[in-house]
Amino acid sequence: QHPKLFKNVADHIVALNSLGTFNPQELSNIVWAYATVDESHSKLFEKVADHINALGNLQSFKPQYLSIIVRAYAAAGESQPKLFRKVADHIVMLDNFGEFIPQAHSNTAGACTTANEYNEYDGDGDEWMEFYDVEEKSQPKLFEKVADDVITKQDESNSQVIANCLWAYATNGQI
């Protein structure tokens, strides 16, 4: 492993004035890389979340990139409720899920559930729990919309995707 590389690159990205030169795929790859090698760098995750939150919309983000981003934050234990809300709002407002593959649904639902579990224990989740507990918020609508699409695409899903989606719904009380 090369922890010095990860630290130096993260420090460099955090020091940038803007992340405007990074495209959605690059942003998803960066946060996923840090989450998978278990290199904690909260300032990097915060910088990327702040950048995405400041965007007017997420139309340039393919569903795969959004699912990877929220999965990376959940895997890294990084609490960013505004980011999750923005992604959920975007997904809920989509007219159709044409580009969403079943794996993206599984990743998104699983990430929301995992992030919720982390924040229940952090004692730092007032804003996060607001996202999860209030019916008018995005999360219940997100799970409803994803469920409808998963049902229509279940023949395209492998057993792992189906199992992960069912776990996320059951764990999150979305039955």
MOPESUL-V840686 format. One record per run of one state. SS is the DSSP state (H for helix, E for strand, L for the rest). FROM is the first residue (numbers start at 1). TO is the last residue. If there is no record, write none. Layout:
ss={SS,SS}
from={FROM,FROM}
to={TO,TO}
//
This chain:
ss={L,H,L,H,L,H,L,H,L,H,L,H,L,H,L,H,L,H,L,H,L}
from={1,3,16,24,37,42,55,63,77,81,94,102,123,126,134,138,153,154,157,159,172}
to={2,15,23,36,41,54,62,76,80,93,101,122,125,133,137,152,153,156,158,171,175}
//
